[in-house]
């Protein structure tokens, strides 16, 4: 966290410059700034708590006249006197004034973070490796830094250094992707301290608190453990695979990463549902067993069915007659075209297995047999599967029907196992070998649930 004392912000409103000249502070972990302004003539047109303007960028200076730029900002009036503002920002570059974040070319970027957990040392197994087709060299190291009376172990966990200048957003994108891979390996996100950019021989700093990188402070997970031997990972290969996976299904991975945030822990039933959805979506995308037969054969079958139902004129007239009777009896306005569209929608899934079969297939994966070994050995697997299927449908369809779902602490058991399963499935796709010994140790902790609890029927 960094606190920056500022003396000036420059806003352009109604073609006039408004200076925020009162002393105020920016907390780089908090995107909201509240401050008084010294020029209010043009703000009386704005009603209280209404959005004044969205600004792509706002320039400022700290108490030492060091410049900074806030990006993607919203400016709001806070009181009836219109002399107090709240400025909400999304990104910050400290040490430079620039309008063009997307085109900023930098020489190097370091990501520094505090080491408050011994597991951080498992984060990077190799000191140096290449990513992005050998375009960038990643370095990692550790050092002791004196801060007042404290000695802090800090990790320069990512230091991207390319032979030529690269676009800033390319560096940031690569950093995020590599941090995601780390999460699947070690089970938590690094608690990053700051980004340091090297630009034209000068150091500048980048902050984006709400950029989707959940830190270890926000992670909600009962059991954290590294499940790979990090020095044996081919990071370059894994990065290239992950880049394609992420770009093809970023919404799926955003959902999974979002479950890890601590503020979501009060919605335990919904989090369990989201885990099941993630497993379901990942399986349908990366496991060919999801399809009964290949899509190329599906279209031939669909065309034949369409001919029977939609092209046969005698049958078509009969269906239209039946629809007219239904509309008259039920006082509805259903049309033949709506029927055709509905049938077409059903046709598209004729080669897909049912949800029940899909979940059964997931539970029969080799890694699932290990994760749910306790349930298989103690004849609980059928009940666990039933709860998984019902829990998914109960929330997906918001039904009033009573179902056997995961209750209370059962949700934590299910989430721990689903989290581990999803991580393992992703690591398998990334061709990263899983350390079975660590899996056993982790499962021993998770299965302690059964020492004093069981699954309700």
ABEGO torsion letter per residue (X at the ends): XBBBBBABBBBBBGGBBBBBABBBBBBAABABBBBBBABAAAAAABBBGBBABBBABBBBBBAAGBBBBBBGBBBBBABAAGABBBBBBABBBBGBBBABAAABBBABBBBBBBBABAAAAAABABABBBBGGGABBBBBBBBBBBBEABBBBBBBABBBBBABBBBAAAAAAAAAAAAAAAAAAAGBBBBBABBBBBBGGBBBBBBBAAAGBBBAAABBBABBBBABBAAABBAAAAAAAAAAAAAAAAAAAAAAAAAABAAAAABAAAAAAAAAAAAAAAAAAABAAABABBAAAAAAAAAAAAAAAAABAAAAAAAAAAAAAAAAAAGBABBAAAAAAAAAAAAAAAABBBAAAAAAAAAABAAAAAAAAAAAAAGAAAAAAAAAAAAAAAAAAGBABBBBBBBEAAAAAAAAAAAAAAAAAAAAAAGBBBBAAAAAAAAAAAAAAAAABBBBX
